[in-house]
Amino acid sequence: MFYVLMTKIRFFLIGFLLVCSFANASESYMSDFAVSAKIDSKTALPIDIRKRFPADIKRVWASVRIHNPQKHSKIKMIWYQGSQKLMQSNLEGEADIRLYAASLARKEKYLFPIGKFRVDFILDGVRQGSASFEIVATQKKQRIAVHTECIKPTRADNKLLIDDSLKKFPEAKAFLNELKLRRFHDRGKHFSLLAPSGWKAKKETAENTYLYLSREYNKSATTYILRKIPLDEKQRSRIDKETIVKAISTMLMENALKNSAEILQKARIYPMPDLTTGSFSLVYKNEKVPLYELHTLLYDGAYLYDVVLVTDERGLEISKFLLLLAAYSFWTQESCR
């Protein structure tokens, strides 16, 4: 009797183990997580797997192998730049799928943002793995800004700009010794800007004002403002000095700064040194208030940005230096290491 009972228990355990083994064998899972410059359109196999892509690439592909997919499996690819979610690709109910690929495409007129990206691969709510890649700068001038926290002016070309600025603006030398730059950006949109550490950010003061920073230097209160200026299609096709003056004048008028707008029409505009033709700078003095406004206009192919420093006579030279550095960083995008 005991022998018969043990035999039944043995057969039951063997059967249970076989069922478990079979269940495990048919369990869905993912492997071969990859990011590539191209995929095979028929097999979805990745071609030209990379870790770095130029900013002018049209598409970045992510692909994954799915083992034992179930009829109601839910497959997701979630794309991130840093902690910011960019896009989610979904696939559901494909019982015969073995390989799945999806791409992140850039808009035709703009480049990919420079920086580090990640793709998370999720099967039925469980993250199975991820793949990381980096977008690096190209020689093209259209650019979308990096969303990093800071920048270091350490490369040789940055040093040339700084040395040249120090010759023109001696007051900047003392300030350079304490210069640690921090990148501010407009909440995941196109533009980011450098400002020295120690500048205090204030709340937004107008719809198109994304940053409002202030700092006292040489007993001179200096305010640092970034405004985003919308352009219509006609203006975008003709970015020149006249267009820039008109656009910023309109913005000033809308902000009830009529006196400033009239003075701006007479302002002297000149190209920024060592920068692309998409950058211009102007300086004008408000006759009623003893303040100078220094404007640097930056254009990224989609928006015009007005970087403003408002200061008095004592802060004028250092403000010119800061604008040079801020404008240059907009194009070089050298992130901290």
C-alpha positions in Angstrom: 0.0 0.0 0.0 2.8 2.4 0.9 4.7 1.4 -2.2 1.7 2.1 -4.4 1.2 5.5 -2.7 4.9 6.5 -3.2 4.7 5.4 -6.9 1.7 7.7 -7.4 3.4 10.6 -5.7 6.5 10.0 -7.8 4.5 10.0 -11.1 2.7 13.1 -9.9 5.9 15.0 -9.2 7.4 13.9 -12.6 4.3 15.1 -14.4 4.3 18.4 -12.5 7.9 19.0 -13.4 7.3 18.2 -17.0 4.4 20.6 -17.1 6.5 23.3 -15.5 9.3 22.6 -17.9 7.0 22.8 -20.8 5.5 26.0 -19.5 9.0 27.5 -19.0 10.0 26.4 -22.5 7.0 28.3 -24.0 7.4 31.4 -21.9 7.8 34.6 -23.9 10.9 36.7 -23.5 13.1 39.1 -25.5 16.8 39.1 -26.6 19.2 40.7 -29.1 18.4 44.3 -28.1 20.0 46.5 -30.8 20.1 50.0 -32.2 21.2 50.5 -35.8 21.3 52.9 -38.7 19.3 50.6 -40.9 17.2 47.4 -40.8 16.3 44.7 -43.3 12.7 45.5 -44.5 11.8 41.8 -44.8 13.3 40.3 -41.7 13.6 43.3 -39.4 17.2 42.3 -38.7 19.4 45.3 -37.8 22.0 46.4 -40.3 25.0 48.7 -39.3 24.6 48.4 -35.5 26.1 51.4 -33.8 26.5 53.3 -30.5 26.9 56.7 -32.1 25.0 58.5 -34.8 25.5 61.9 -36.6 22.8 64.4 -35.9 21.8 64.6 -39.6 20.8 60.9 -39.8 17.2 60.6 -40.8 16.2 57.6 -38.7 17.6 55.5 -35.8 16.3 52.0 -35.6 15.7 49.8 -32.5 15.1 46.1 -32.9 14.5 43.1 -30.7 14.1 39.4 -31.0 10.9 38.0 -29.4 10.9 34.3 -28.3 7.6 32.4 -28.0 5.3 35.3 -28.5 1.8 34.8 -27.2 -1.4 35.7 -29.0 -2.1 38.6 -26.6 1.4 39.7 -26.0 1.9 43.5 -25.6 5.3 44.7 -26.8 6.5 48.3 -26.2 9.6 50.3 -27.1 10.0 53.5 -25.1 12.5 56.1 -26.4 14.2 58.5 -23.9 16.7 61.3 -24.1 18.1 61.5 -20.6 15.0 61.2 -18.4 12.7 62.8 -21.0 10.3 60.4 -22.7 10.3 61.1 -26.5 8.1 58.4 -28.0 6.5 55.0 -27.5 6.2 52.3 -30.2 3.6 49.5 -29.6 2.9 46.1 -31.0 0.0 43.9 -29.9 -1.6 40.5 -30.8 1.0 39.4 -33.4 1.2 35.7 -32.6 3.7 34.9 -35.3 6.1 37.8 -34.8 9.7 36.9 -34.2 11.5 40.2 -34.8 10.2 43.6 -34.1 11.8 46.9 -35.2 10.7 50.6 -34.7 12.4 53.8 -35.5 12.9 57.3 -34.1 12.8 59.8 -37.0 13.8 63.4 -37.1 11.8 66.2 -38.6 13.0 66.9 -42.2 14.2 70.5 -41.5 15.9 69.9 -38.2 18.7 67.8 -36.8 18.4 65.3 -34.0 19.2 66.8 -30.6 22.8 66.1 -29.5 23.1 63.9 -26.4 22.6 60.4 -25.0 19.5 58.3 -25.7 18.0 55.0 -24.4 15.4 52.6 -25.7 13.6 50.4 -23.1 12.1 47.1 -24.4 9.0 46.0 -22.5 7.1 42.7 -22.8 3.7 42.5 -21.1 4.5 45.2 -18.7 7.9 43.9 -17.8 11.1 45.6 -18.9 13.3 43.0 -20.5 16.2 45.1 -21.5 17.5 48.3 -23.0 19.9 49.7 -25.6 21.7 53.0 -25.4 23.1 55.3 -28.1 24.5 58.8 -28.6 23.8 61.5 -31.2 26.9 63.5 -32.0 27.3 66.9 -33.8 27.8 67.3 -37.5 29.2 70.2 -39.5 25.8 71.4 -40.5 24.5 74.7 -39.0 20.9 73.7 -38.3 20.8 72.4 -34.8 18.5 71.5 -31.9 20.2 72.1 -28.5 21.6 69.6 -26.1 19.6 69.0 -22.9 22.5 68.7 -20.6 23.1 70.4 -17.3 26.4 72.2 -18.0 29.2 73.0 -20.4 33.0 73.6 -20.0 34.8 76.1 -22.2 37.9 73.8 -22.5 38.4 73.1 -26.2 41.0 75.0 -28.2 38.4 76.9 -30.3 36.6 78.0 -27.1 39.9 79.2 -25.7 40.6 81.3 -28.8 37.2 83.0 -28.4 37.8 83.6 -24.7 41.4 85.0 -25.3 40.1 87.3 -28.0 37.3 88.4 -25.7 39.7 89.1 -22.8 41.7 91.4 -25.0 38.6 93.4 -25.9 37.1 93.3 -22.4 39.7 93.4 -19.7 37.1 93.5 -16.9 36.1 90.0 -17.9 39.4 88.5 -16.7 38.6 88.6 -13.0 35.2 87.2 -13.7 36.6 84.3 -15.8 38.5 82.9 -12.7 35.1 82.1 -11.1 33.3 81.1 -14.2 31.5 77.8 -14.0 28.8 77.6 -16.6 25.4 75.9 -16.2 23.1 75.1 -19.1 19.5 76.3 -18.8 16.9 75.0 -21.2 13.3 75.7 -22.1 11.7 72.5 -20.7 12.6 70.1 -23.4 12.0 72.3 -26.4 14.6 73.6 -28.9 16.9 76.0 -27.2 19.3 75.8 -24.3 21.6 78.6 -23.0 24.7 78.9 -20.8 24.8 81.2 -17.9 27.5 81.5 -15.1 26.8 79.7 -11.9 25.7 82.0 -9.1 23.1 83.8 -11.3 19.7 83.6 -9.7 16.8 82.5 -11.8 13.5 84.4 -11.4 10.0 83.4 -12.4 8.9 83.9 -16.0 7.8 87.5 -16.6 6.2 87.1 -20.1 4.9 84.5 -22.4 8.0 84.4 -24.5 10.5 84.8 -21.7 11.9 81.4 -20.7 14.7 82.6 -18.4 15.1 85.6 -16.2 18.4 85.6 -14.4 20.2 88.3 -12.4 23.6 88.9 -10.8 25.5 91.8 -9.4 29.0 92.4 -10.8 31.2 95.3 -10.0 28.3 96.8 -8.1 26.3 96.6 -11.3 23.0 94.8 -11.4 22.8 92.8 -14.6 19.8 91.0 -15.8 20.0 88.1 -18.3 16.9 87.3 -20.3 16.1 84.7 -22.9 13.1 85.2 -25.2 11.8 82.9 -27.9 10.5 84.8 -30.9 8.0 83.0 -33.3 8.5 83.5 -37.0 6.1 82.9 -39.8 7.1 80.9 -42.9 8.0 84.0 -44.9 10.3 85.3 -42.2 11.9 81.9 -41.8 12.8 81.8 -45.5 14.5 85.2 -45.2 16.6 85.4 -42.1 18.6 88.6 -42.3 19.3 91.7 -40.4 16.1 93.4 -41.5 14.0 90.4 -40.5 15.6 90.1 -37.1 15.2 93.8 -36.3 11.5 93.7 -37.3 10.8 90.5 -35.3 12.4 91.8 -32.1 10.8 95.2 -32.5 7.4 93.6 -32.8 8.1 91.7 -29.7 9.1 94.8 -27.8 6.1 96.6 -29.0 3.8 93.8 -27.8 5.4 94.1 -24.4 4.6 97.8 -24.3 8.2 98.8 -24.6 7.5 101.3 -27.4 10.4 103.6 -26.6 12.8 100.7 -26.7 11.4 99.5 -30.1 11.9 103.0 -31.6 15.5 103.0 -30.4 16.0 99.5 -31.7 15.2 100.6 -35.2 18.3 102.8 -35.1 20.5 100.2 -33.5 23.8 99.1 -34.9 23.8 95.4 -35.9 26.9 93.5 -36.7 27.7 89.7 -37.1 29.1 87.9 -34.1 32.8 86.9 -34.6 33.6 83.2 -35.2 29.9 82.3 -35.4 27.6 81.2 -38.1 25.6 83.7 -40.2 22.6 82.8 -38.1 23.8 84.9 -35.2 23.7 88.7 -34.9 24.3 91.1 -32.0 23.2 94.6 -31.3 23.7 97.1 -28.5 21.6 100.2 -27.8 21.2 102.6 -25.0 17.8 103.7 -23.6 17.8 107.5 -23.6 15.3 107.8 -20.8 16.8 105.2 -18.4 20.6 104.9 -18.0 20.7 101.3 -19.0 22.1 99.4 -22.0 20.4 96.4 -23.6 22.7 93.9 -25.4 20.9 91.6 -27.7 22.3 88.5 -29.3 19.9 86.9 -31.9 20.3 83.2 -32.5 18.5 81.2 -35.2 18.3 77.4 -35.2 16.2 76.9 -38.4 12.9 76.9 -36.5 12.9 79.7 -34.0 14.6 83.0 -33.4 15.9 83.5 -29.9 16.7 86.9 -28.3 19.4 86.7 -25.6 19.3 89.9 -23.7 21.6 91.4 -21.1 20.3 94.6 -19.4 23.0 96.5 -17.5 24.5 99.9 -16.8 27.9 101.4 -17.8 29.8 99.4 -15.2 28.5 96.1 -16.3 28.7 96.8 -20.1 32.0 95.1 -20.9 31.4 92.0 -18.9 28.0 91.7 -20.4 29.5 91.7 -23.9 31.8 88.9 -22.9 29.0 86.8 -21.5 27.0 87.2 -24.6 29.9 86.1 -26.8 30.3 83.0 -24.6 26.6 82.2 -24.5 26.1 82.6 -28.2 29.2 80.5 -29.0 28.0 77.7 -26.7 24.7 77.6 -28.6 26.5 76.3 -31.7 29.3 74.2 -30.2 27.2 72.2 -27.7 30.2 70.9 -25.8 28.7 69.0 -22.8 30.3 68.3 -19.5 32.3 65.1 -19.0 
